[in-house]
């Protein structure tokens, strides 16, 4: 599965993040398929905190990449419409056997 998530960069106490497309089995700061943007929480202007290649983000979402919770909130702030999550059907629980009445 392909995921869109944040990759931590920068130095201690002054982090910024790259918004990356990665294989879900990779580490947080491991190998990426593509870097599609950056997020710098220390920048005072809201419009410059998130820099994103919108066309590439929409492409990866279109082919089935699942964003992490944080990446999804950043994508929403930029104005990208996220696909609805596909919920897995829960298996029906087996009915418990009725307790025998004590006679």
C-alpha positions as CSV (number, residue, x, y, z in Angstrom):
1,X,0.0,0.0,0.0
2,X,1.2,3.5,-0.8
3,X,0.9,6.2,1.8
4,X,1.3,10.0,1.9
5,X,3.0,10.9,5.2
6,X,5.5,13.3,6.7
7,X,9.2,12.8,6.9
8,X,11.0,14.7,9.7
9,X,13.9,16.9,8.6
10,X,15.8,19.8,10.2
11,X,17.7,19.9,13.5
12,X,16.7,19.3,17.1
13,X,14.0,21.6,18.3
14,X,13.7,23.2,14.8
15,X,12.0,20.5,12.8
16,X,10.3,20.8,9.4
17,X,8.7,18.1,7.4
18,X,8.6,16.8,3.8
19,X,5.3,15.5,2.6
20,X,6.3,12.3,0.9
21,X,4.7,9.4,-1.0
22,X,6.1,6.2,0.5
23,X,5.5,2.4,0.6
24,X,3.7,1.7,3.9
25,X,6.3,-0.8,5.0
26,X,9.1,1.8,5.0
27,X,10.4,3.6,8.1
28,X,9.2,7.2,8.9
29,X,12.4,8.7,7.5
30,X,13.1,5.9,5.1
31,X,13.2,5.7,1.3
32,X,10.5,7.7,-0.6
33,X,8.8,7.2,-3.9
34,X,8.3,11.0,-4.4
35,X,8.5,14.2,-2.4
36,X,5.4,16.3,-3.1
37,X,5.8,19.2,-0.7
38,X,7.0,20.6,2.6
39,X,5.5,21.6,5.9
40,X,7.3,24.1,8.2
41,X,5.4,24.7,11.5
42,X,7.8,27.5,12.5
43,X,6.9,29.9,9.7
44,X,4.6,32.6,10.9
45,X,2.5,33.1,7.7
46,X,-0.2,30.4,7.4
47,X,0.0,30.4,3.6
48,X,3.7,29.6,3.5
49,X,3.6,26.8,6.1
50,X,2.5,24.2,3.6
51,X,4.1,24.2,0.1
52,X,2.6,21.4,-2.0
53,X,2.6,20.1,-5.6
54,X,-1.2,19.9,-5.8
55,X,-1.3,18.1,-9.1
56,X,1.0,15.3,-7.8
57,X,-0.9,15.0,-4.6
58,X,-4.2,14.6,-6.5
59,X,-2.6,12.1,-8.8
60,X,-1.4,9.9,-5.9
61,X,-4.8,10.1,-4.1
62,X,-6.4,9.2,-7.4
63,X,-4.3,6.0,-7.7
64,X,-5.2,4.9,-4.2
65,X,-2.5,6.4,-1.9
66,X,-3.8,6.7,1.7
67,X,-2.8,9.8,3.6
68,X,-1.8,9.7,7.3
69,X,-4.0,11.7,9.7
70,X,-1.6,14.6,9.8
71,X,-1.0,14.6,6.0
72,X,-4.8,14.4,5.5
73,X,-5.3,17.5,7.6
74,X,-2.6,19.4,5.7
75,X,-4.1,18.4,2.4
76,X,-7.5,19.7,3.5
77,X,-6.0,23.0,4.5
78,X,-4.5,23.4,1.1
79,X,-7.9,22.7,-0.4
80,X,-7.5,19.1,-1.8
81,X,-10.7,17.1,-1.7
82,X,-9.9,13.7,-0.1
83,X,-11.6,10.5,-1.2
84,X,-14.0,9.0,1.2
85,X,-12.5,6.2,3.2
86,X,-13.5,2.7,2.3
87,X,-14.7,1.0,5.4
88,X,-14.2,-2.7,5.8
89,X,-17.3,-4.7,6.6
90,X,-17.1,-6.1,10.1
91,X,-17.6,-9.8,10.5
92,X,-20.9,-10.6,12.2
93,X,-20.5,-11.8,15.8
94,X,-21.6,-15.3,16.6
95,X,-24.7,-15.5,18.7
96,X,-24.0,-16.8,22.2
97,X,-25.7,-20.0,23.2
98,X,-28.5,-19.4,25.6
99,X,-27.7,-20.3,29.2
100,X,-29.4,-23.4,30.4
101,X,-32.0,-22.8,33.1
102,X,-31.2,-24.2,36.5
103,X,-33.8,-26.8,37.4
